[in-house]
Structures are given as structure tokens and as C-alpha cells.
Amino acid sequence: MLILASNSPRRKQLLDLTGWDYRIVVPTVDEQVRQGEPPDEYVRRLALEKAQAASDLLPAADRQQAIILAADTTVVDVDAPGSPSGEILGKPADPTEAWAMLRRLRGRLHRVYTGLAALRLADGAVINRVVSTDVWMRNYSDAEIERYVASGDPLD
């Protein structure tokens, strides 16, 4: 039994492409960055915590056959002053924050980190990995930012 521990429409869409049967269980975890926590360790930790928290939400009968997939993604401003590993920007809370983040990253490099955890409950086996991608943002206009923010996509 495959469990997706996420409420993300993007993750659901990706898993739908596989054609596999799965269920969604949405765990609640504290997503605050710990003091001094580098971005790669932050997303690695959150992915694992989400998988473990989702396991607690499963009925006992499902636990022996479940494999839980969980992930976390964050955007990092790699050129942020005073931070050797860059500043974790996180998910914008509202359109105003999305607008500010997009203006901040316009015409610049940022890095996207994704942590993935796969937890097999029968024996506790875990795969916990991180990937990162450098993304150059072109110098898009304020009107383009407005349209993109209005689409709702930057809030996920």
C-alpha cells in the first residue's frame, strides 16, 4: 500500500503520472527552520518527519503493508548577505509574500532543495535523500509577476 504524505497538488500530479494506486495521508509537522540548520538538512529532516507523522495516522491494520512517501521543498536565496548557505525563503504565506519573493529573485540565481523520504513500515527501512537545483530567474516584468501571483501557483 503506497501512502503519499502530502497535500501538495504538484506531488499528487507527479504520482498520478505513475499510474500507481495510492492514498493520501496529510501529516502535521512543525516546519520551522532550526537555528543554524542548513537548507539540505532542513528538507531532509522535514521529509522524514512527515513520513513518520503520517505513519502515526494509519490504522494499525495498514501499517505492516504501507510504504510512505514524503517530501519537502524549499527555495534558498544563495546570495543572501550574512548566510554562508543562503537564506531559506520558504513557502509564501499569501500573495503579498509571493510578490515580494518573486521580485527579490528576479534576474538572479536561487537554489531549490527537495528532501524525499520513503519509509517502509514493515521493517522500518528508510530512504532519505536530498536533491538541489540551481535556477536562474530571468528579469521578468512586474506585470508578469502580477499574472503569476494571480494564478495561485506561487502559493504551493
Secondary structure, DSSP 8 states (H G I E B T S, - for coil): -EEE----HHHHHHHHTTT---EE----------TT--HHHHHHHHHHHHHHHHHHHS-HHHHTT-EEEEEEEEEEETT-TT-TT-EE----SSHHHHHHHHHHHTTSEEEEEEEEEEEETTTTEEEEEEEEEEEE-----HHHHHHHHHHTGGG-
